[in-house]
Amino acid sequence: MTLKEFIAVVDDLEDKPTWCHFEGRIPDVTLQCITYLRQNHSDTRVSVEVEKPGREGLEELAKAADVVFFSKSWAQARGWLDCHTFIVEQMQAYPQASLLCCTWGSEGACAYQKEPHCIERADVFKVKNTDVVDSIGAGDTFTAGMLYMLVCRPEAHSKEKLQFANELAGRKVVQEGFDGLGEMMASRAAGLVEARSDS
């Protein structure tokens, strides 16, 4: 994707974009896209994935984003040994971000939310009597789960958002591919809404 291609798509949307998520595969171009959004669609929230340890330019993307998803491999390459300590340190490095997340494989995930100020941790979600059969895309499903909760269920507590994303990733790894995950998690999302209306 080039900046020109991105601008053509974003400016052609019938409704103004409310959220743009970037994987950070080509950091220099992605940073140009984020800069364009900030200048021309200032209400759009931006999230980025910071995943590959050797890829230059990812820190600059993280500094420009509202929400940042870090990988375990990124954190470990910088000397961090656990998710919680890593997230605490990133609060200082990326003060502009409203949310920082980091997945840590079988040890679950952590998230820092700026408003209200809190750090949450969620254990990995395990489906009873199943083994991991396909971990490809587990990080992407976690990110998708968090983005869904942030955009479609913003009223949920940060812990609920983190647990939902963890469950989605946990259910993904015990099956091949992604078929049926949306339907499986729809009742979980509905349950959150019902619980919120009852309280």
PAZAPA-4460 file (N, C-alpha, C; in steps of 0.05 Angstrom, whole numbers, plus 32768, in hexadecimal, padded with zeros to 4 digits):
% residues 199
    n_x    n_y    n_z   ca_x   ca_y   ca_z    c_x    c_y    c_z   seq   type   mol
   8011   7FE8   8000   8000   8000   8000   8012   8019   8000     1      M     A
   800B   802C   7FEF   8019   8045   7FEF   8007   805A   7FFD     2      T     A
   8013   8071   8004   8004   8087   8010   7FEE   8090   7FFE     3      L     A
   7FF4   8092   7FE4   7FE0   809B   7FD0   7FC8   8088   7FD0     4      K     A
   7FCD   806E   7FD1   7FB7   805A   7FD1   7FA7   805C   7FEA     5      E     A
   7FB4   8060   8001   7FA7   8063   801A   7F94   807B   801A     6      F     A
   7F9F   8092   8011   7F8F   80AB   8011   7F76   80A7   7FFF     7      I     A
   7F7A   809A   7FE8   7F63   8096   7FD6   7F4D   8086   7FE3     8      A     A
   7F54   8072   7FF2   7F40   8061   8000   7F33   8070   8017     9      V     A
   7F43   807C   8028   7F39   808A   8040   7F27   80A2   8038    10      V     A
   7F2F   80B1   8024   7F20   80C9   801C   7F07   80C2   800D    11      D     A
   7F06   80A9   8003   7EEF   80A0   7FF3   7ED9   8093   8004    12      D     A
   7EDE   808F   801E   7ECB   8083   8030   7EB2   8095   8032    13      L     A
   7E9A   8089   8032   7E82   8098   8034   7E81   80A6   804F    14      E     A
   7E88   8098   8064   7E89   80A3   807F   7EA6   80A8   8086    15      D     A
   7EAA   80BC   8097   7EC6   80C1   80A0   7ED0   80A9   80AF    16      K     A
   7EEA   80A2   80AC   7EF5   808B   80BA   7EF6   8092   80D8    17      P     A
   7EEE   807E   80E8   7EEF   8082   8105   7F07   8074   8112    18      T     A
   7F11   805F   8104   7F27   8050   810F   7F37   8044   80F8    19      W     A
   7F51   8046   80F9   7F63   8039   80E5   7F77   8029   80F4    20      C     A
   7F7A   800F   80EC   7F8D   7FFD   80F9   7FA3   7FF6   80E4    21      H     A
   7FBC   7FF8   80ED   7FD3   7FF2   80DB   7FE3   7FDB   80E7    22      F     A
   7FEC   7FC9   80D6   7FFE   7FB3   80DF   801B   7FBB   80E1    23      E     A
   8022   7FD1   80D6   803E   7FDA   80D8   8051   7FCA   80C7    24      G     A
   8048   7FC1   80B0   805A   7FB1   809E   806E   7FC3   808F    25      R     A
   8065   7FDB   8088   8077   7FEE   807A   8076   8008   808B    26      I     A
   8086   8009   80A0   8083   801F   80B4   8084   803B   80A8    27      P     A
   8096   8040   8095   8099   805B   808A   807F   8064   807C    28      D     A
   8074   8052   806C   805B   8059   805E   8044   805B   8072    29      V     A
   8043   8049   8085   802E   8049   809A   802F   8063   80AA    30      T     A
   8046   806D   80B0   8048   8086   80BF   803E   809D   80AE    31      L     A
   8043   809D   8094   8037   80B1   8083   8019   80B0   8083    32      Q     A
   800E   8098   8083   7FF1   8094   8084   7FE5   809F   809E    33      C     A
   7FF2   8099   80B4   7FE9   80A4   80CE   7FEB   80C2   80CE    34      I     A
   8000   80CD   80C4   8003   80EA   80C3   7FED   80F7   80B2    35      T     A
   7FE6   80EA   809C   7FD0   80F4   808B   7FB6   80F3   809B    36      Y     A
   7FB1   80DE   80A9   7F98   80DC   80B9   7F97   80F2   80CE    37      L     A
   7FAE   80F7   80DC   7FAE   810B   80F1   7FA9   8127   80E5    38      R     A
   7FB2   812C   80CD   7FAE   8146   80C0   7F93   814A   80B3    39      Q     A
   7F87   8134   80A9   7F6F   8136   8099   7F56   8128   80A5    40      N     A
   7F5A   8116   80B8   7F44   8108   80C5   7F4C   8106   80E2    41      H     A
   7F4D   811D   80EF   7F58   811E   810A   7F48   810F   811F    42      S     A
   7F2F   8108   811A   7F1F   80F9   812E   7F24   80DB   812B    43      D     A
   7F32   80D2   8117   7F37   80B6   8113   7F4B   80AB   8128    44      T     A
   7F43   8095   8135   7F56   8089   8147   7F67   8075   8137    45      R     A
   7F80   8073   8141   7F94   8063   8132   7FA0   804E   8145    46      V     A
   7FA0   8035   813B   7FAE   801F   814A   7FC3   8013   8138    47      S     A
   7FD8   8009   8145   7FEE   7FFC   8135   7FF7   7FE3   8144    48      V     A
   8002   7FD0   8134   800F   7FB9   813F   802D   7FBD   813E    49      E     A
   803A   7FB8   8154   8057   7FB9   8156   8060   7F9D   815D    50      V     A
   8069   7F8E   8148   806C   7F72   814B   8089   7F68   8145    51      E     A
   8093   7F6E   812D   80AC   7F62   8124   80C4   7F71   8131    52      K     A
   80D4   7F64   8141   80EA   7F71   814F   80FE   7F80   813E    53      P     A
   8104   7F75   8126   8119   7F81   8115   810F   7F96   8102    54      G     A
   80F6   7F9C   8102   80EB   7FAF   80EE   80EE   7FCC   80F8    55      R     A
   80FD   7FDB   80E9   8102   7FF7   80F0   80EA   8009   80EB    56      E     A
   80E6   801C   80FD   80D0   802F   80FA   80B7   8029   810A    57      G     A
   80B6   8012   8118   809E   800B   8126   809A   801C   813F    58      L     A
   80B0   8024   814C   80AE   8035   8163   80A1   8050   815C    59      E     A
   80A8   805B   8145   809C   8074   813C   807E   8071   8137    60      E     A
   8076   805A   812D   805A   8054   8129   804B   8054   8144    61      L     A
   8058   8046   8157   804B   8044   8172   8048   8060   817E    62      A     A
   805B   8071   817A   805A   808C   8185   8044   809D   8178    63      K     A
   803B   8095   8161   8026   80A4   8152   800A   8099   8156    64      A     A
   8008   8082   8163   7FEE   8074   8165   7FE0   8079   817F    65      A     A
   7FC5   8075   817E   7FB5   8077   8196   7FB5   805C   81A5    66      D     A
   7FB6   8046   8197   7FB6   802B   81A2   7FCD   801C   8196    67      V     A
   7FDC   800E   81A7   7FF3   7FFF   819D   7FF1   7FE2   81A6    68      V     A
   7FF5   7FCF   8194   7FF6   7FB3   819A   8013   7FA9   8197    69      F     A
   801F   7FA1   81AD   803A   7F97   81AD   803A   7F78   81AD    70      F     A
   804F   7F6D   81A1   8051   7F4F   81A2   8066   7F48   81B7    71      S     A
   8064   7F2F   81C0   8077   7F24   81D3   8094   7F25   81C8    72      K     A
   8096   7F1E   81AE   80B1   7F1E   81A1   80BD   7F39   81A1    73      S     A
   80AD   7F4E   819C   80B7   7F6A   819D   80C2   7F70   81B9    74      W     A
   80B2   7F6A   81CD   80BA   7F70   81E9   80D3   7F61   81F1    75      A     A
   80D3   7F47   81EB   80EA   7F37   81F2   8104   7F3F   81E4    76      Q     A
   8102   7F48   81CC   8119   7F51   81BD   8125   7F6A   81CA    77      A     A
   8116   7F78   81DA   811F   7F90   81E8   8126   7F8A   8205    78      R     A
   8126   7F70   820C   812F   7F68   8226   811A   7F64   823C    79      G     A
   8100   7F67   8235   80EB   7F64   8249   80E5   7F46   824D    80      W     A
   80E0   7F3F   8266   80DC   7F23   826D   80BF   7F1C   8274    81      L     A
   80AE   7F31   8278   8092   7F2C   827D   8081   7F42   8273    82      D     A
   8068   7F3C   826E   8055   7F4E   8261   804F   7F66   8272    83      C     A
   804A   7F62   828C   8042   7F78   829D   8058   7F8E   829F    84      H     A
   8070   7F86   82A4   8086   7F99   82A7   808A   7FA8   828D    85      T     A
   8088   7F9A   8277   808B   7FA7   825C   8076   7FBC   8258    86      F     A
   805D   7FB6   825E   8047   7FC9   825A   804B   7FE2   826C    87      I     A
   8053   7FDD   8285   8058   7FF4   8297   806C   8007   828C    88      V     A
   8082   7FFC   8281   8097   800D   8276   808E   801C   825D    89      E     A
   807D   800F   824D   8074   801C   8234   8061   8034   823A    90      Q     A
   8055   8034   8251   8045   804B   8259   8055   8065   8257    91      M     A
   806E   8064   825E   807F   807B   825E   8089   8081   8241    92      Q     A
   808D   806C   8232   8098   8070   8217   8083   807A   8203    93      A     A
   806A   8073   8208   8055   807B   81F5   803E   8089   8204    94      Y     A
   8043   80A0   820F   802F   80AE   821F   8016   80B7   8210    95      P     A
   8018   80B9   81F5   8001   80C2   81E6   7FEC   80AC   81E2    96      Q     A
   7FF3   8093   81E7   7FE1   807D   81E2   7FCC   807A   81F7    97      A     A
   7FB3   8075   81EF   7F9E   8070   8202   7F9D   8053   820B    98      S     A
   7FA9   8041   81FB   7FA9   8025   8201   7FC2   8017   81F6    99      L     A
   7FCF   8007   8207   7FE6   7FF7   81FF   7FE0   7FDA   8206   100      L     A
   7FE4   7FC8   81F3   7FDF   7FAC   81F8   7FF8   7F9B   81F0   101      C     A
   7FFC   7F86   81FF   8012   7F73   81F8   8008   7F57   81FD   102      C     A
   800B   7F46   81E9   8004   7F29   81EC   801E   7F1B   81F4   103      T     A
   801B   7F05   8204   8032   7EF7   820E   802E   7ED9   820C   104      W     A
   8023   7ED0   81F6   801F   7EB4   81F0   800F   7EA6   8206   105      G     A
   801A   7E90   8210   800C   7E7F   8224   8009   7E8D   823F   106      S     A
   8016   7EA4   8243   8013   7EB3   825C   7FFE   7EC9   825B   107      E     A
   7FEF   7ECA   8245   7FD9   7EDD   8243   7FE1   7EF7   8237   108      G     A
   7FD5   7F0D   8241   7FDA   7F28   8236   7FD7   7F3D   824C   109      A     A
   7FE2   7F54   8246   7FDF   7F6B   8258   7FD6   7F83   8247   110      C     A
   7FC9   7F96   8255   7FC1   7FAE   8248   7FC1   7FC6   825B   111      A     A
   7FCA   7FDD   8251   7FC9   7FF5   8261   7FB5   8008   8254   112      Y     A
   7FA2   8011   8263   7F8E   8025   825A   7F93   803F   8268   113      Q     A
   7F95   8054   8259   7F9B   806E   8264   7F84   807A   8274   114      K     A
   7F6C   8079   8269   7F54   8084   8276   7F3E   806F   8277   115      E     A
   7F36   8065   828E   7F42   806A   82A8   7F5D   805C   82AA   116      P     A
   7F6F   8067   82B9   7F8A   805C   82BB   7F89   8040   82C8   117      H     A
   7F90   802C   82B9   7F91   8011   82C4   7FA3   7FFF   82B3   118      C     A
   7FAE   7FEB   82C0   7FBD   7FD6   82B2   7FAF   7FBC   82B8   119      I     A
   7FA8   7FAD   82A2   7F9A   7F94   82A5   7FAB   7F7D   829B   120      E     A
   7FA6   7F66   82A6   7FB3   7F4E   829D   7F9E   7F38   829A   121      R     A
   7FA0   7F28   8285   7F8D   7F12   8281   7F9D   7EF9   827B   122      A     A
   7F96   7EE3   8289   7FA3   7ECA   8283   7F9A   7EC0   8267   123      D     A
   7FAA   7EAF   825C   7FA3   7EA3   8242   7F89   7E94   8245   124      V     A
   7F78   7E95   8230   7F5E   7E87   8231   7F63   7E6B   8226   125      F     A
   7F5B   7E57   8236   7F5E   7E3B   822E   7F43   7E2E   822B   126      K     A
   7F3F   7E21   8214   7F27   7E12   820F   7F2B   7DF6   821A   127      V     A
   7F1A   7DED   822C   7F1D   7DD3   8239   7F1F   7DBC   8226   128      K     A
   7F31   7DA9   822D   7F34   7D90   821D   7F3C   7D95   8200   129      N     A
   7F4B   7DAA   81FB   7F55   7DAF   81E0   7F73   7DB6   81E1   130      T     A
   7F80   7DB2   81CB   7F9C   7DB9   81C8   7F9F   7DCE   81B2   131      D     A
   7FB5   7DDC   81B3   7FBB   7DF0   819E   7FC0   7DE1   8184   132      V     A
   7FB1   7DE9   816F   7FB5   7DDC   8155   7FBE   7DEF   813F   133      V     A
   7FB9   7E09   8143   7FC1   7E1C   812F   7FC4   7E38   813B   134      D     A
   7FDD   7E3F   8141   7FE1   7E59   814F   7FE5   7E70   813B   135      S     A
   7FE5   7E6A   8121   7FE8   7E7F   810D   7FD0   7E92   810E   136      I     A
   7FD5   7EAB   8112   7FC0   7EBF   8113   7FB5   7EC4   812F   137      G     A
   7FC2   7EB8   8143   7FB8   7EBC   815F   7FBB   7EDA   8167   138      A     A
   7FD1   7EE6   8160   7FD6   7F02   8166   7FC2   7F14   8157   139      G     A
   7FBC   7F0D   813E   7FA9   7F1D   812F   7F8D   7F1B   813A   140      D     A
   7F86   7F03   8144   7F6B   7F00   814F   7F69   7F0F   816A   141      T     A
   7F7F   7F0F   8179   7F7E   7F1F   8192   7F7A   7F3D   818B   142      F     A
   7F89   7F47   8177   7F86   7F63   816F   7F6A   7F68   8165   143      T     A
   7F5F   7F56   8155   7F44   7F59   814B   7F30   7F5A   8162   144      A     A
   7F34   7F49   8176   7F22   7F49   818D   7F23   7F63   819C   145      G     A
   7F3A   7F6E   81A0   7F3D   7F88   81AE   7F31   7F9E   819E   146      M     A
   7F36   7F9F   8184   7F2B   7FB4   8173   7F0C   7FB2   8172   147      L     A
   7F02   7F9A   8171   7EE4   7F97   8172   7ED9   7FA3   818C   148      Y     A
   7EE6   7F9C   81A2   7EDC   7FA7   81BC   7EDF   7FC5   81BE   149      M     A
   7EF5   7FCF   81B4   7EFA   7FEC   81B5   7EE6   7FFC   81A4   150      L     A
   7EE0   7FF1   818D   7ECE   7FFF   817A   7EB1   7FFA   817F   151      V     A
   7EAA   7FE0   8184   7E8E   7FD8   8186   7E84   7FD6   81A3   152      C     A
   7E95   7FD3   81B6   7E8E   7FD0   81D2   7E9F   7FE2   81E4   153      R     A
   7EA0   7FFC   81DD   7EB1   800E   81EC   7EA9   8011   820A   154      P     A
   7E91   800A   8211   7E88   800D   822C   7E93   7FF7   823E   155      E     A
   7E9E   7FE2   8233   7EA8   7FCB   8242   7EC1   7FD4   8252   156      A     A
   7EC5   7FC8   8269   7EDD   7FCE   8279   7EF6   7FC3   826A   157      H     A
   7F0D   7FCF   8270   7F26   7FC7   8263   7F2B   7FA9   8267   158      S     A
   7F25   7F9F   827F   7F2A   7F83   8285   7F18   7F71   8273   159      K     A
   7EFF   7F79   826F   7EED   7F6A   825E   7EF7   7F6A   8241   160      E     A
   7F01   7F81   8238   7F0C   7F82   821C   7F23   7F6F   8219   161      K     A
   7F35   7F6F   822D   7F4D   7F5E   822C   7F45   7F41   822D   162      L     A
   7F32   7F3A   823E   7F2A   7F1E   8240   7F1C   7F14   8227   163      Q     A
   7F0C   7F26   821A   7EFF   7F1F   8201   7F13   7F19   81EB   164      F     A
   7F27   7F2B   81E9   7F3C   7F27   81D4   7F4C   7F0D   81DA   165      A     A
   7F52   7F08   81F3   7F60   7EF0   81FB   7F50   7ED7   81F4   166      N     A
   7F36   7ED8   81FA   7F25   7EC1   81F4   7F24   7EBC   81D6   167      E     A
   7F21   7ED1   81C6   7F20   7ECD   81A9   7F3A   7EC0   819F   168      L     A
   7F51   7EC9   81A9   7F6A   7EBD   81A1   7F6D   7EA0   81AB   169      A     A
   7F63   7E9C   81C3   7F64   7E81   81CF   7F53   7E6D   81BF   170      G     A
   7F3C   7E76   81B6   7F2A   7E65   81A6   7F36   7E60   818A   171      R     A
   7F44   7E74   8180   7F4F   7E71   8165   7F65   7E5B   8164   172      K     A
   7F76   7E5A   8179   7F8D   7E48   8177   7F85   7E2A   817A   173      V     A
   7F6D   7E24   8183   7F65   7E08   8185   7F56   7DFF   816C   174      V     A
   7F56   7E0F   8157   7F49   7E06   813E   7F5B   7E0F   8127   175      Q     A
   7F57   7E02   8110   7F64   7E0B   80F8   7F55   7E23   80EC   176      E     A
   7F63   7E38   80E5   7F57   7E4F   80D9   7F45   7E5F   80EC   177      G     A
   7F32   7E6E   80DF   7F22   7E81   80EF   7F04   7E7C   80ED   178      F     A
   7EFC   7E67   80DF   7EDF   7E63   80DA   7ED0   7E60   80F5   179      D     A
   7EBA   7E6E   80F7   7EA8   7E6C   810D   7EAF   7E7C   8126   180      G     A
   7EC6   7E89   8126   7ECE   7E98   813E   7EBB   7EAF   8144   181      L     A
   7EB2   7EBD   812F   7EA0   7ED4   8133   7E86   7ECB   8140   182      G     A
   7E7A   7EB5   8136   7E62   7EAB   8141   7E65   7EA2   815E   183      E     A
   7E7C   7E95   8163   7E82   7E8B   817D   7E84   7EA2   8192   184      M     A
   7E90   7EB8   8189   7E95   7ECE   819C   7E7D   7EE2   819D   185      M     A
   7E6A   7EE0   818B   7E53   7EF2   818B   7E44   7EF0   81A5   186      A     A
   7E3F   7ED8   81AF   7E30   7ED5   81C8   7E40   7EE0   81DF   187      S     A
   7E5B   7EDE   81DE   7E6C   7EE9   81F3   7E69   7F07   81F4   188      R     A
   7E6A   7F14   81DD   7E67   7F31   81DB   7E4B   7F39   81E5   189      A     A
   7E36   7F2A   81DD   7E1B   7F31   81E6   7E19   7F2E   8204   190      A     A
   7E26   7F1B   8210   7E26   7F17   822C   7E32   7F2E   823B   191      G     A
   7E47   7F3A   8230   7E53   7F52   823C   7E3F   7F69   823D   192      L     A
   7E30   7F6D   8227   7E1D   7F82   8226   7E07   7F7E   823A   193      V     A
   7DFD   7F65   823C   7DE7   7F5F   824F   7DF1   7F63   826C   194      E     A
   7E09   7F5B   8272   7E14   7F5E   828D   7E17   7F7C   8294   195      A     A
   7E1E   7F8C   8280   7E22   7FA8   8284   7E06   7FB5   8289   196      R     A
   7DF1   7FAD   827B   7DD7   7FB9   827E   7DCA   7FB1   8299   197      S     A
   7DD2   7F99   82A3   7DC7   7F90   82BC   7DD3   7F9D   82D5   198      D     A
   7DEC   7FA7   82D1   7DFA   7FB3   82E8   7DF4   7FD0   82EC   199      S     A
***
